[in-house]
Amino acid sequence: MLTLTVVTGLVDAVSHLALGHVFVAGMTGNVVFLGFVLAGAEGLSALASVAAMAAFLGGALAGGRFGTRFAAHRARLPARACAVQLVLVAVAVAAAAVAHGR
């Protein structure tokens, strides 16, 4: 649990500093940033926070359905989940490469 906490903190720190001030490992930060934007804070992006929360919600829904659909084959579930994640990460890397980091 401690290792997962450290990794999540590192992911949030890197994403906050390098990806436009958006937390990707936890949604609490994005909710706080959205509140700051609604209060009139400058330099924060409401669109980035909403996009991160929407992606999180979509992933949670897809993960729940994926888990229910393949519940009978619990031993294969982690391998299938990793395969789906690999495809999604490859798409994200390709999109970042095409956008040249913008």
C-alpha positions in Angstrom: 0.0 0.0 0.0 2.9 2.3 0.8 4.4 1.7 -2.6 1.2 2.4 -4.4 0.8 5.7 -2.4 4.3 6.8 -3.3 3.8 5.9 -7.0 0.5 7.8 -7.1 2.1 10.8 -5.5 4.9 10.7 -8.1 2.4 10.4 -11.0 0.4 13.3 -9.6 3.5 15.5 -9.2 4.8 14.8 -12.7 1.4 15.3 -14.3 0.7 18.5 -12.3 4.1 20.0 -13.3 4.3 18.7 -16.9 0.8 18.2 -18.2 -0.9 21.5 -17.6 -1.6 21.4 -13.8 -3.9 18.4 -13.9 -3.9 15.5 -11.5 -4.2 12.2 -13.3 -3.8 9.7 -10.4 -6.6 11.0 -8.3 -9.6 13.1 -9.0 -9.6 15.2 -5.8 -7.0 17.6 -7.2 -9.1 18.1 -10.3 -12.2 18.9 -8.3 -10.2 21.5 -6.3 -8.8 23.0 -9.5 -12.2 23.2 -11.0 -13.4 25.0 -7.8 -10.5 27.5 -8.1 -11.4 28.2 -11.8 -15.1 28.8 -10.8 -13.9 31.2 -8.1 -11.9 33.1 -10.7 -8.4 31.9 -10.3 -6.0 32.6 -13.2 -3.7 30.2 -14.9 -5.9 27.0 -14.5 -7.8 25.2 -17.1 -11.4 24.2 -16.4 -11.4 22.1 -19.7 -8.4 20.1 -18.6 -9.9 19.3 -15.2 -13.3 18.4 -16.7 -11.6 16.2 -19.4 -9.6 14.4 -16.7 -12.7 13.7 -14.6 -14.7 12.6 -17.7 -11.9 10.2 -18.7 -11.7 8.9 -15.1 -15.5 8.3 -15.1 -15.3 6.6 -18.5 -12.5 4.4 -17.4 -14.3 3.5 -14.2 -17.5 2.6 -16.1 -15.6 0.6 -18.8 -13.6 -1.2 -16.1 -16.7 -2.2 -14.2 -18.4 -3.5 -17.3 -15.2 -5.3 -18.4 -14.9 -6.9 -15.0 -18.5 -8.0 -15.0 -18.4 -9.4 -18.5 -15.3 -11.5 -17.8 -16.1 -12.4 -14.2 -16.4 -16.1 -15.1 -12.8 -16.2 -16.2 -11.2 -14.4 -13.3 -7.7 -15.8 -14.1 -7.7 -14.2 -17.5 -9.1 -10.9 -16.4 -5.8 -9.2 -15.4 -4.2 -10.2 -18.7 -7.1 -8.8 -20.7 -7.1 -5.6 -18.6 -3.4 -5.2 -19.2 -3.9 -5.7 -23.0 -6.6 -3.1 -23.1 -4.4 -0.7 -21.1 -1.5 -1.3 -23.4 -3.6 -0.4 -26.4 -4.9 2.8 -24.7 -1.4 3.9 -23.7 -0.1 3.3 -27.2 -2.9 5.5 -28.6 -2.1 8.2 -26.0 1.6 8.1 -26.9 0.8 8.3 -30.6 -1.6 11.2 -30.0 1.1 13.0 -28.0 3.7 12.4 -30.7 1.4 13.8 -33.4 0.6 16.8 -31.3 4.3 17.4 -30.6 3.6 17.8 -26.9 0.9 20.5 -27.3 
